[in-house]
């Protein structure tokens, strides 16, 4: 009524004030943490699929209203995670940079069943009893990686990672209670998931066991528990997890009347297109220093092809997209200088093993590619075998000249004492050309390994010698 009684000039002023208020609201209001995080995933080409589909278009209002919880699940079917887990784990960590609450679920219960996703056969049941021991190791490992990431790359993050074992809510649950709680799950939806459908269509030899089929309902219930207890309605998964996202989101909507969503990240694959993992022909590169040394982890990333290194840097790095773009530009302008590989190898090694391990791995690389005595003796003795392999054992009294040493370190038909005259033979990084020159074990053993000497044929065919 007051508006109708205004004079024309007052109407104009009222409209201007209203427009200014709307503009002020639009500039000061921001997306939710989850919506901002999803935008960043899109920039990094990390959305292989999502539920609901077109997450940023038709569902943007719901997405902005989500609470800040983000979770991903890890089944402890081995003593350690591997490089194939880094994509999801590091992107879970990175959500904290957008004020999201990262939550890692360790499948202490679900590992006893086995996820059929991405598999053509049932998991080896003989190893499932190890899951209880493995889950404690995996939880410690994830917490260690989180600590390294917070110290070096996510220091401004205000969130702390929550690491939860899903055995917490299953260990005391009765079967009849679980059946009642999952009443709103639909068998038709579960049968339509890609993992189940592909196994059933493959024939009797690749059928799905009942526990594997029920795995979907366990994962859906995990998500419901997180939604209820931790206000988490957003999930990260691999590209083979779309069916789980679909079923879980519907279950949460029907059972507790909350809207849920999730994103499938692209899987890391090897050169043959296989999923990089511990059981599907992957690289076998673990995040445990005793299973894969920091040096070999560093070299795994350092030796990537240019295209793969740039892709993994964009997808796995905890750095901002602006920093990554600068590295990409520098890399493309200096091809052959391994700029993206160096940046990726340093960051991944620091997150997995800490800063000291990076320096050690870099020194080991210098020793491997240059073979100088100084670089080799800068390494801990325990690392020498990791870098150069198992030593060849020789009796000191049988090697009286450099020619003798050259002959005993050739495994082919060529005589080392003749070949060394071409300059192809080095001892502790120094070329040896004279076969008759007297040899002394005492003057050639390494300071850091008094019973060992390093020889090299050609550019990088190194061999440790252990004197007995």
Rosetta blueprint (number, residue, H / E / L):
1 X L
2 X L
3 X L
4 X L
5 X L
6 X L
7 X L
8 X H
9 X H
10 X H
11 X H
12 X H
13 X H
14 X H
15 X H
16 X H
17 X H
18 X H
19 X H
20 X H
21 X H
22 X H
23 X H
24 X H
25 X H
26 X H
27 X H
28 X H
29 X L
30 X L
31 X L
32 X L
33 X H
34 X H
35 X H
36 X H
37 X H
38 X H
39 X H
40 X H
41 X H
42 X H
43 X H
44 X L
45 X L
46 X L
47 X L
48 X L
49 X E
50 X E
51 X E
52 X L
53 X L
54 X L
55 X L
56 X L
57 X L
58 X L
59 X L
60 X H
61 X H
62 X H
63 X H
64 X H
65 X L
66 X L
67 X L
68 X L
69 X E
70 X E
71 X E
72 X E
73 X E
74 X E
75 X L
76 X L
77 X L
78 X L
79 X L
80 X L
81 X L
82 X E
83 X H
84 X H
85 X H
86 X H
87 X H
88 X H
89 X H
90 X H
91 X H
92 X H
93 X H
94 X H
95 X H
96 X H
97 X H
98 X H
99 X L
100 X L
101 X E
102 X E
103 X E
104 X E
105 X E
106 X E
107 X L
108 X L
109 X L
110 X H
111 X H
112 X H
113 X L
114 X L
115 X L
116 X L
117 X L
118 X L
119 X L
120 X L
121 X L
122 X L
123 X L
124 X L
125 X H
126 X H
127 X H
128 X H
129 X H
130 X H
131 X H
132 X H
133 X H
134 X H
135 X H
136 X H
137 X H
138 X H
139 X H
140 X H
141 X H
142 X H
143 X H
144 X H
145 X H
146 X H
147 X H
148 X H
149 X H
150 X H
151 X H
152 X H
153 X L
154 X L
155 X L
156 X L
157 X L
158 X L
159 X L
160 X L
161 X L
162 X E
163 X E
164 X E
165 X E
166 X L
167 X H
168 X H
169 X H
170 X H
171 X L
172 X L
173 X L
174 X L
175 X H
176 X H
177 X H
178 X H
179 X H
180 X H
181 X H
182 X L
183 X L
184 X L
185 X L
186 X L
187 X H
188 X H
189 X H
190 X H
191 X H
192 X L
193 X L
194 X H
195 X H
196 X H
197 X H
198 X H
199 X H
200 X H
201 X H
202 X L
203 X L
204 X H
205 X H
206 X H
207 X L
208 X L
209 X L
210 X H
211 X H
212 X H
213 X H
214 X H
215 X H
216 X H
217 X H
218 X H
219 X H
220 X H
221 X H
222 X H
223 X H
224 X H
225 X H
226 X H
227 X H
228 X H
229 X H
230 X L
231 X L
232 X L
233 X L
234 X E
235 X E
236 X E
237 X E
238 X E
239 X L
240 X L
241 X L
242 X H
243 X H
244 X H
245 X H
246 X H
247 X H
248 X H
249 X H
250 X H
251 X H
252 X H
253 X H
254 X H
255 X H
256 X H
257 X L
258 X L
259 X L
260 X L
261 X E
262 X E
263 X E
264 X E
265 X E
266 X L
267 X L
268 X L
269 X E
270 X L
271 X L
272 X L
273 X L
274 X L
275 X E
276 X L
277 X L
278 X L
279 X L
280 X L
281 X L
282 X L
283 X L
284 X L
285 X L
286 X E
287 X L
288 X L
289 X L
290 X L
291 X L
292 X L
293 X L
294 X H
295 X H
296 X H
297 X H
298 X H
299 X H
300 X H
301 X H
302 X H
303 X L
304 X L
305 X L
306 X H
307 X H
308 X H
309 X H
310 X H
311 X H
312 X H
313 X H
314 X H
315 X H
316 X H
317 X L
318 X L
319 X L
320 X L
321 X H
322 X H
323 X H
324 X H
325 X H
326 X H
327 X H
328 X H
329 X H
330 X H
331 X H
332 X H
333 X H
334 X L
335 X L
336 X L
337 X L
338 X L
339 X H
340 X H
341 X H
342 X H
343 X H
344 X H
345 X H
346 X H
347 X H
348 X H
349 X H
350 X H
351 X H
352 X H
353 X H
354 X L
355 X H
356 X H
357 X H
358 X H
359 X H
360 X H
361 X H
362 X H
363 X H
364 X H
365 X H
366 X H
367 X H
368 X H
369 X H
370 X H
371 X L
372 X L
373 X H
374 X H
375 X H
376 X H
377 X H
378 X L
379 X L
380 X L
381 X H
382 X H
383 X H
384 X H
385 X H
386 X H
387 X H
388 X H
389 X L
390 X L
391 X L
392 X E
393 X E
394 X E
395 X L
396 X H
397 X H
398 X H
399 X L
400 X L
401 X E
402 X H
403 X H
404 X H
405 X H
406 X H
407 X H
408 X H
409 X L
410 X L
411 X L
412 X L
413 X L
414 X L
415 X L
416 X H
417 X H
418 X H
419 X H
420 X H
421 X H
422 X H
423 X L
424 X L
425 X E
426 X E
427 X E
428 X L
429 X L
430 X E
431 X E
432 X L
433 X L
434 X L
435 X L
436 X L
437 X L
438 X E
439 X L
440 X L
441 X H
442 X H
443 X H
444 X H
445 X L
446 X E
447 X L
448 X L
449 X E
450 X L
451 X L
452 X E
453 X E
454 X E
455 X E
456 X E
457 X E
458 X L
459 X L
460 X L
461 X E
462 X E
463 X E
464 X E
465 X E
466 X E
467 X E
468 X L
